[in-house]
Amino acid sequence: MGIRKVDWDHLIEMDANFMRYHDLKAQELQKDFNGHVQYLDNPTVRDACIETYEEITMYLTRRYPKVFQLKGGFVHNVATGEQFAFPEADPAQALAHAALMVQDDLVLMVEEEDGQYHLDAGAVCLPGFWRLREKYRMSLDTLHIEAGVPHYQEKLMKSMNRFFKTMTPDKPVVRNNFFIQLDDGLHWSHRMGAQDGTDVASWAKSDSSNLGVEEIHFRSERQTLRRLPRSKALLFTIRTYFEPVSVVAQEPHIPGRLAEAIRQWDDTVSTYKGKKHWEHILLPYLDEQHRLQVENGLLEKEEGEFPF
């Protein structure tokens, strides 16, 4: 599963791109609130939504006290000038408030009567190539199987279900992944189809015509997972790091390392990540950037460690 322990101080990460993420989230919520925020209307899920807002508020006001301040019955965001009622009794508003205070998307997995965890609530504004309504109420297994996650059933399913059931509130974890995206849509990849369309976005229906390397972006998700202490729901935070490949490739060692990682994918992973749609453009570019780094002596410094 590629999970690691995460220190509480790094559970939510903020950086200089906060306003870009915030403004894009706010635009998406204004455009289609119900498309981005949903919850199953039962006592457990309602409580989980409200608890998510409470937990994130308490975390941010302690971890980033110069930006987030709790006073007078409101959470104040000094950076944006926003203030949100606290506490908040409406589950949808609670999720929306929480989502606007972080750069992450938020997903709640809740154990139902069938013994499976289901995606029963979420505030998802920047998914890139999936819609909340498509995955809402799906079980953990169905989410991964329908998405075609490589080797899930034979290698990951049993261990992931067991891990979900045994998670405790005091031990959050983190994992990272990465994808190649064909355009600059942080909130939605327009080359994967229309955002307001009905077709599920897939590489089979993607448009890679007239693609240039300057359009290709590196998309990496930093996912944290923790059990909420009161509702017992599992909270996913999904923070996307999103940069043009042409920018990422300027970092020493990165072009060679990324090209090597891509070439090691088996056929299943390659299909899942759409390799055939962009490899003929990206891999020669990465190879050339790696060659230039070697010639310029940029690789003489020892390479650092990365989580993926």
ABEGO torsion letter per residue (X at the ends): XGBBBBBAAAABBBBAAAAAAAAAAAAAAAABAAAABBBBBBAAAAAAAAAAAAAAAAAAAAABAAABBBBGGBBBBAAAGBBBBOBBABAAAAAAAAAAABABBBBBBBBBAAGBBBBABBBBABAGABBAAAABGBBAAAAAAAAGBBGAAAAAAAAAAAAAAABBAABBBBBBBBBBBABABAABBAAAEBAABABBBBAAABBABGBBAAABBBBBBBBBBBBBAAAGBBBBBBBBBBBBAAAAAABBGAAAAAAAAAAABBAAAAAAAGAAAAAAAAAAAAAAAAAAAAAAGAAABBBBBBAX
